[in-house]
Amino acid sequence: MAYEWQKCRWGDLATLEYGKRLSNYESGIGSYRVFGTNGPIGWHTESVCDHATVVVGRKGAYRGVHYSPGRCFVIDTAFYLSPKVDFDMQWAYYELLTHDINSMDSGSAIPSTSRDSFYYLEVSLPLLPEQRAIAHILGTLDDKIDLNRKMNETLEAMAQALFKNWFVDFEPFRDQGMEDSPLGPIAKGWNIVTIDDIGNIVCGKTPSTRESDNYGGNIPFITIPDMHKKVFVTVTTNYLSEKGALTQSGKLLPKYAVCVSCIATPGLVALTSEPSNTNQQINSIICNRETSPYWCYLAMNNLRQEIITGGAGGSATLNLNKTEFSKMQTIKPNQGVMWKFHQIVEPLFVRVLANELESATLASIRDALLPKLLSGEIRVKDVERFAERAA
C-alpha cells in the first residue's frame, strides 16, 4: 500500500443514494444533466443531487460508472454517491473505475447493484492534495479526448451540411436546370444509382469463437458497438489473428471502406481507418474509382432512415440483408461535382481521423496510468518528474 494512504472501505466514505423516477427526459429541456445506469441520457429543469457526484448504475445487465462535475438529475435505474467525509469526487470516479460494478449483483431477477457489496469495497485513500493531483492528471487526458470528440462533431456537421446543400437541396445547381427522376427533381445530368453501382458490397462474417486462436492478433474486427458516435473506427472491441482473418476470405476491407450496420441496430455508418474485417451485421462498401468515400459516407448517413425501415416506405425490420441493401437507391452527381465536393470536405475528414487517432492514444495512456495511480504503484510526483524531463 502506498505510503501515507489510508486503507478503508467505500462504506466509510460515502453512501449510494437512489435516483428518482422521471419521464420524457430524452426530449427534456433544462440546465441539469439527466443520468441513467449507462450515463447521460437527457436534460431536466431540476436536480436531485446538488453537488458533483459519481453515478453508479443500479439496474441492467451492464451498469456503468459516470462522473457529473456539478448538480444533476439521476433516474431510478441508478445510484449517486453522497460523501460522508471530504474527498475529491473526480478522484472517486477514477477509483471506482478500477472495480467491476457489474459483479456486485444483488441476486434479484433483474441484474442490479448490491449496495452492501459496494460499501464493502476496499479503497486506498490518498491525502486530499494527492487525490486532486491524480484527478487532474487523468482528467486532463479525458478533457482532451472530449475536446476532440466535440471538434469532430462540429467537423462532421459541417460536411453533412454541405452535402445537404449540394445533394439534397441542389442549391448551387438549380440555375443549371433540374429534371424529373424516380426520386424527385434532381440536377440535370445526374443519375439515380443503386448502392451496388457505387462499389463492391461486402457482408462480414464472425470467425468461430470456439477457436480462441482466431482472435488476439492485430487485424481490427469491427462490430456494431465500435461504430457508435464515430466517423472512423480507430479502435475495435476485438482483433483477429492471421488464422482468424483467413476464415474471412474475400472480406478484408481496405482503408476508407464505408461500413453500414444493417441488422439489430441498423443505420450506423463509419469509415475504416485501416484494413479491417466486420461481423455479419455490417454491410460495407468498397467504393469504386468513380466514387468518393467521403461522399459515400455522407450519402449513407442521408439514407439512414430508409436503412432503418428496410427501404423507402417500409416498416421497421431491424434486418436489411446484403441483397436488399445493394438495391437501395441514391442520387449520384456527375464526376466533376463528385470530386470537387471530395476536395472541399477532405481536409475536414483528415482532421477528424487525426483527432480520433490522438484520442485513441490518449485513452491508451489513461487506461495504463489509471490503475497504477489509483493503487499508488506510480505516484503523482513520478508522473510530474517525467513530464518535466519530457518537456
N, C-alpha and C positions, 0 to 999 in steps of 0.2 A: 504494500500500500504506500502511496506517495507520502512523503514527509509533510507533516502539519495538516494532513487531510483527516477529517473525522469520519469514522465508519458508523453508518446508521442505516435506517430503513426509510422508505418513502412515506410510510405512515407517520414517522416522526416529523416530517417536513410539511406535509400538505394533506388535504382531503380531496377526493373526487366528488364534485357536485353534479347532480343531474341537470341536463338541459331541459327545455320546455317545448311543449307541442307548438307547432307553427305551420300554417298553410300558406300557399301562394308566395313562398319566398323566392321561387325562381324568377318571377316577374316583379318582385317587390322593389320598392324604392326606399331610399334612406341612406344614412351615412355609416351604418353599422353592418359589418360583415356577418353573414349567417354561416355557421359551420355545422356540418353533419359528421357522420362516422368516418368519411373519407375526405374531409377538407372543406374548403369554401364552396358554398352552393347557392348563394344569393345575397340579398341586402334587406335590411329592415330599419324601421324608424326608431326602434327601441333596442336596448341591450339587456342581457340577463347577467352579464359579467362586466363589472365596472373597472377592470384592470387588465393589464397584459396577462395572458394565460396560455396554457398548453391544453389543446383539445385532444381528448383520448377517445377513440371510437368505442362505443358501448355495445352496439348490435351489428351483426353481419358476419359473413364468412371471412371477410378481410376488414380489419379495423386498424386505422392509421393513427399516427401522432402528428399533430399540426400546431404551428405557433401563431398566435394572434398578438401583435405588438401593442394592441390597445383594446378598448371596450368592444364587445361583440355579443351576438346572439348565438346560443348553442341550442340546437334542437334536441328532442328527446331520444335520439339514437346515439347520443354522445355524452361524455362527461367533460367537465372543465376543471382545471387544477386551481385550488384555493389554498394559498400558503398559510401555514401555522407560524412559521418563522421567516426571517428575512433571508431571501436568496434571489439570485438573478434568474428571471423567468426564461430568458433565452438560453441560458446555460442549462436549465431544467429540460427544455425542449431537446437539446442535443444529447443530454444524458439519457433521456427516455428513448431516444432513437437506438441506443445500444441494447435495448431489451426487446424481446419478442412479445408484444402485447397480445398477439393472436393465440399464444399458448396459455394465456391466463383465462381459460374458459370456465364459466360458472357451472357448466353441466346441464343447462336448460335446453329445451328443444331447439330454440333459436340460438346460434352461437352468440355469446355475449361475454363481455369482460368482467371478471371477478374482482370486485374492489378489495376483498380480503387478500387475494394474491398480489394485487398491486401494492397494497400497504406493506406487504412482507418483503418486497424487493429491496435488496441491499444496494446501498449507494455510498460512494466515497465522496465526501463533501469538502471541496477546497474552501479556503478563506474567500470571502466575498470579492476582494480585488482580483483574485485569480479566476474566479467564476466569470467575472465580467471580461477578463482578458481572453479566456477561452471562447466565450460567446462572440467576442469581437473578431477573432481570427476566423472562426467558422462562418460567422455572419457576413463578413466581408466577401468571402467566396460566394455565398448564396446570393448576396446582393448583386454581384457582378453577373451571375447566372440569370437572375431575374431581370436585370437591365438588358441583357442580350435577348431574352425572351420577348420583352416589351418592344425592343427595337425591331426584332424580326416580325412581330405582329404588325407594326407600322409599315415595314417594307413590303410585306405580303399584301397588305391592304392597298398600298399604292399600286402594285402590279395588278391586283384584281380590279381596282377602279379603272385603270387604263384599259384592261381587257373589256370591261363592260362598255366603256365609251366607244371603243372601236368595233367590237364584235357582237354586241347586243343592241346598243343604241345606234350604231353606224354613224355617229356624229361627223367624223372627218370625211365621210364618203357619200353623204346624201346628195351633194351637188353634182357628183359624177353619175347619178342615176341609180334607181332601185328597180328590182324586178321581183316578180312573184316566185315563190318556191313552196314545197310541201311544208316547210316550217315557217311560212310567212314571208314578208318582204325581206330581201337581202340585197347587199350591194351588187351592182351589175358586174358580171364576170366571176363571181364567187360560186362555190359549189356546195351542195349538200352531200356529205360523205358519211359512211359508217365508220365506227371505230376501227373495224378491220382494215379500212382503207389507209389509215394513218400510221400503221405499224404492225409489227408481229405481236400477237397476244399470247402470253404465257400464263398458264394456270399453275400455281405452285403445288408442292407435294410435301408431306411430312415424312422424313425417314423414320424407320422403326425406332420407337423409344425403348424397345426391349433390348436393343443392342447399344449399350452405352457408348461404345467407341464410334458411333455415328456423330457424336457431339463432342464439344470441348476444343475444337480447332480455332481457326481464325476467319472462317467464312461466315459473314452475317446471315442469320436465318430470321427473316422478318415475319412477325405475326401482328395481328391487329393491335394489341397493346403498344407496340413500338411506333404506331402511326399517329397516335393521338397528339394533337396540338403541335405538330412538326411539319415543316416543309420538306426537309431532308431527313432521312433516317441515318443518323451517325452512330448510334449505339443501339444494339438489339438485346432482347432478353436472352437469346441463345445463339451459339455459334456452332457451325458444323465442322467436323473433321474432314479431311480429304476423302476418307471412306464414306462418310455421310453424303458428301457432295456428289460422289459417283452414283448414288442412288437417284440423283436429281438430273439424270441425263437430259440435255437439251433445255434445262430450266434455269441455267445460270443467267442472271440479269447483269448487264453492263452498268456502269455509272450513268446516271441520268435516265434510267428507266422510270416510268410512271406507274406506281403501284396504286391499285384501287380495291378497297375491301368490298366484297360483293356478297358475303354470307355472314349471318349473325349480327354484325354491326356494319351494314353497308354504307357506302358513301364517303368513307375516309380516303384521302388522297395524299400521297407522299412521293418524293423523288429518292432514288437510291444515291448514296454518296460514294459507293464503291461497289465492285462486283458482289452480288448477293443472291440468295435464294429466298423464297417465301413459302408459306404453307398454302394449303388448298383453298383457304378462304379468300385468297387475294388473286385477282387477275391483274397482270402487269402488261404495259405497252412498251415495247422497244421501238421507238419512233424511227420511221424511215428517213431517208436523207432529205425529203421534202418537208419534213415536219419538225418544228422547233419543240424540244422537250418542255420548255417553259410555257409556250403557248398550249401544249397538250395538257400540262399540269393544271393550268387555269381553266381550260375548256372542261376538264373532268370535274373540277370544282363547280363549274357553272351547271353541269349536268347532275349535280349531287341529288337533287330531289327525285329526278327520274330514276337514278340508280337505286335509291331507297325504295321507290314504289315499284320497281321492276319494269320501268318503261313508261312513256307518256300515257296518262290515263289509266295506269294500272293500279292495283291495290297493293298494300304493303306485303311483301313476300319474305323479306329478310333472306332471300336466297336467289341470286341472279347468276345463272351458270355462264360458262365461257361463251357458249353459242348465243345466248340472249344478249350478253354484254357486247359481243362483237357486232351485233346487228343494230345497236343504238346509233342514232344519227346526230350529227352536229354540223355546224356551218364552218366551212374551211375557206379562208381568204386565198387570193392569188399569191404566188410566190414572192412578189415584190413586197406586198404588205406583210406577209408572214415574217420575212427576215428583217424588215425594218422594225417590226414590233420586237423581235428577238433581240436586236441590238440595243433597243431602248431599255428593256427590262433586265437584260443580262447582268449589268452591274448590281442591280438590286438582289438578284439570286446569288451572285458571287459573295456579296456581303452576308446574306443570310447563312450560307454554308460556312463561311469563316466564323460567324458568331456561334453556330451550333457546334463546330469542332472545338472552338475555345471553351464553350460551356462544358463539353464532354471532358476536356482535360481538367478544368477546374473542379468538376464533380468527382473525378477520379482522385484528385489531390485531397478534396474534402473528405471523401469516404475513407481514404487511407489515414488521414490525420485524426478523424473523429474518435475512433475507439482508443487511440493512443493518448490523445489529450485528455479524454474523459477518465481514463484509468490512471493517469499520472505517469505512464511509461515515457511519454515525452512531455516536458514541462514548457510552459509558455516562454520562459527565458531562453530555452534552447531554440525555439522557433524564431524568436526575435533576434537572437545572435546570428542564426543562419541567414535571416533576411538582410541583416546589416552587411554581412560578408558578400552576399549576392549583389547588393546594391553597389 
